[in-house]
Amino acid sequence: MSGDRIFTGRIPVLGDPRQGDEPRAEPSPLFLLSDSQLLFWADGDGQHFIDRIAAYTGPGAPRAAYLGASNGDVPDFYSIFLAAIEGIGPSECRMIPAVPSDEDRAFVDRADVILLAGGDVDVGWRAFEASGMRDVVERRYQEGAVLVGVSAGAVQLGTAGWPAGEPDAAFGTWGLAPFVVDAHAEEGDWAELRAVVRARGEGARGLGIPRGGGLVYHADGTLEAVRHPLAELVMRAEGVASAVIFPPAEAER
C-alpha cells in the first residue's frame, strides 16, 4: 500500500463502566471485526477480547442477541457465536431471524449485546430495513446496548455498504461509525473500499480491517486497531491518500 505509515500511539485505558451506579452518559464502543477470530482471541497479556466486550454490558451475565440476516440465518454460524461467548456466560442468548417474531423483537429490546453477523451486506441491510430492525438496533445502541459487527455487520455499522463486487452501487447504512468500512479485502489492496471513498468525495474516510483484526470505535471518536493494523483511506483534493493505523502495542516496538 502506498502512502504514509502512521500509528495511533497508546490508546487511553477507559475505566470499567460497570463500576458505580451512575448511568452511562454516552454509548458503548462499537466493536467492528473482520471475522470471528477475535471472539476467541487473547492478547499477549492473556486478556480475552470477548471480555472487553462483556465489560460494557453491566454487572451480571449479559443477554446476547445474534442477528443472522446477512448470512441467511444459517444455524452453523450461530453455533460459532455461541461457542465464542461461552466464556462470558450469557444469561440468555437468542438467534434473531431476518423476519423476527414479536418474541424476537422483545428479546432484542432487552439484549445487552447485539451481534450483527457476517455474510452479504446488501441482503442483510435490506432485511433490517424490511423488518424494522434497522431502527431497533440504532435505538438500542443509544440506550446502551453493545453492538458487535462481524464482516458484513462491521460494514453495516459504517456509513456505506455495497453489493459484493459492485462499489458503484453503494448505499447508506447505519453510520454509527462515521466512516466507510470494509473487511478482509487486503489482498486486493482495498480496491472496492477505495472506489467507494473516492465516489463519496473530498473528506470521505474509509477503514479496512484485515483478516483476524478488529477496530474499536469509542464514543469520543477514538479509533483503536486490534491485533492487526488497519488500512486508512481518505479522499483528498489530489486523490485517495492511504495510511496505516497500528494497534497500540505495535507503537511501543
N, C-alpha and C positions, 0 to 999 in steps of 0.2 A: 504493500500500500504506500502510495506517495504521500508527502506532506510531513508536517512536524510531528514528532513523537512527544507526548506530554504525559504527566501523571497528576493525579489529584492531590497527592500528599495524604497524610493521615486524616482519616475521617473522624471527627469528634465522636466520642462514645456517648451515646444517649443514655439517660437514666432509665432504670427499669420502670416502665409505665404502670406496672402493677402495684407499685409502692404508693401508699397514701390512698385517701378516699376521694380525692378531688377528681371530677370527671375530666377526660381529655379535652383540651381546648382546640385540638387540631386532629385531622385524620391520621391514621396509622400510615407507615410507609407502604409503598407499593412494591411488591416483590415480583420482578419480571425475570423469568427463567427461560433459557434457550430450550431446555428439555427437562426430563425428570431427574437427571443425575444429582443435582444439588439437594434434592429432597432426601437423599441417602448419604450426603457428603459431610465429613467433619474436617475442619481446618487443622493446621499443624499443632494447635494447642488443644485439640480434642473437642472443640466446640462444634456441635452438630448444627448445621444450618437450619434444620427444621425447628430447633429450639429457639432460634432467633425469631422465627415466625410466631411461635407459640407465646413468646414473651409479650406480645402486643394484644393478646386476647383476654387479659384479665386473669384473676385467680380462678383456680379450678380447671377441670377438664373442658376444653372448648367443644362447641358444636361445629361440625365441618360440613359444608355443602359443596358437592362436586358437580359442576355444570358441564356435561359432556356433549353439548350440541355440536361442537365443531368437529368431533370425530364420529358423529352418528350414534352416540350413546353406546359405544362398544363396551361391554362389561369387562373385558380383559384390561382395558386402560384404567377403569375404575379400581380394579384389583391392585394395580400398581400404586395408586394413590392410597389405598387402604394400608398397604404394606409400609409405605413411606411414613404415614402419620401414626403408626402403631406405637412409636416411641413416646409420643406426647399424650397418648391415651385419651382420644376424644370421647366425651360422654355420649355423643351421638354422631353418626355420620350417615349421609344420605346422598344417593345419586339423583340429581335433578335432570329429568329428560328434556329434550327440545320442546316438547309440548307438556308443560307441567300441570299437575293436578292442583286442586285447592290445597291439599295437604302439603304438596311440594312447595307451593308459594309460602305457606305458613312456616315451613321449616326454614326457608331462606330468610324470612323476616326475623328469625331467632338465631341465625347462624353467626358464630364469631369469626369463622374463616370461610371464605368463598373462593374456591379454586376454579379458574377458567381453563378448561382443558385444551390441549393441542389438537391439531387436525387441519381443517380447511377454514381459513379466516373468513372467507365470504359466506360459506354455508352457515357457520356458527353465528355470524353477525346478523344474517337475515332471520335466523331462528330467534335470536334475542329480541329483535325488533318486533317480530310477529307475535311473540308470546307476552310482550310487555316486560320481559326480564331485563331489558336494557335499562329501563327506568328504575327497576327494583334494585339492581346491583349498584347503580350510582347512588341511590338513596341510602342503601345500607353502608356504603363506603363513608358517606358524610355522617352517618350515625355511629361510626366507629368500627365496623367490621373490617377485618384484614383481607385484602384482595391479593391473590396469587395468580399470576398469569403464566401459563406454560406454553411456549412456542406460539401457536396461533392466539392463545389467550393473552400472551405478552404483547403481541402486535395490536390486539383489540383495545388494550388499555392505553395505547398511544393515540396519536391524532389521525392516523390513516391506516387503512388496510387495502388489500387488492387481491383479486383472484390470482392464483399461482401462475406465474409467467406473464402476467398482464399488468405491469405497473402503470400503464397508461389508463387503466380503468380504476384507479384508486378512488376510494370513498372515505368519508369521515367516520371516525369511530369515537369511543368514549372521550379521549383526550384528557383523561385524568393524569396521565404523564404527558407533559406539554411538548412532545416531540414524536417524530415518526420512529417506529421500532421495527426491526427485522431480526430474525433468529436463524442460527446455524446456516448462514449463507456465505461464510468466509471464503470457501473455495472459489466462488465466483467473484471475489472482491466486492461483495455487496452491490452488485450491478443494479438489481431491482430497487434496493433502498436508495441508491444514488440517483436513479431515474425519478423516483417519487420526490425526493428532496429538491432536485433541480426543477421539477414541474411546479412545485409549490412556491417558488420564487425566493428572492433575496431574504435572508434571515431565517429561512427554514432550517431545521436541525433534525438529523437522524442519528440513531444509535443502533449499532449492530451488536448482537450478543452471540458470541461463538458457542459452538457445542460444548456442553459441560459448564458453561458460565452463567452468570446472572447479573442483574442490575437491581439495586435497591434505590428507589426514589423517595427521599424523605420529604415530609410536608413543608420544610423550609426551603426546598429547592435543591438540596444537596444530592449529588449523584454518588453512588458507590458501586464500583465494579467488584464482582465477587468471583474469585478463583481464577478467571482469565481476563485479559484486557478487553475493553470494549472498543469498537470502531466508532469514531465520531465523524459525521459528515455535516458540513454547514455550507449553505448556499451563500456565496459572496457575489459581489458585482462581477468579479473576474471568473467566476465558475465555482464548482464544488470543492471546498477545501477539506482535507482529511487530517485526522489526528488520532491518537490512541490514548485512552484513559486506562491507567493501570490500577489494579487493586492496591489498597493501602500498604499491604505487606511488601509489595514489589518496590514501593517508593523508598523503602529503607535499605534496599540492597545496593 
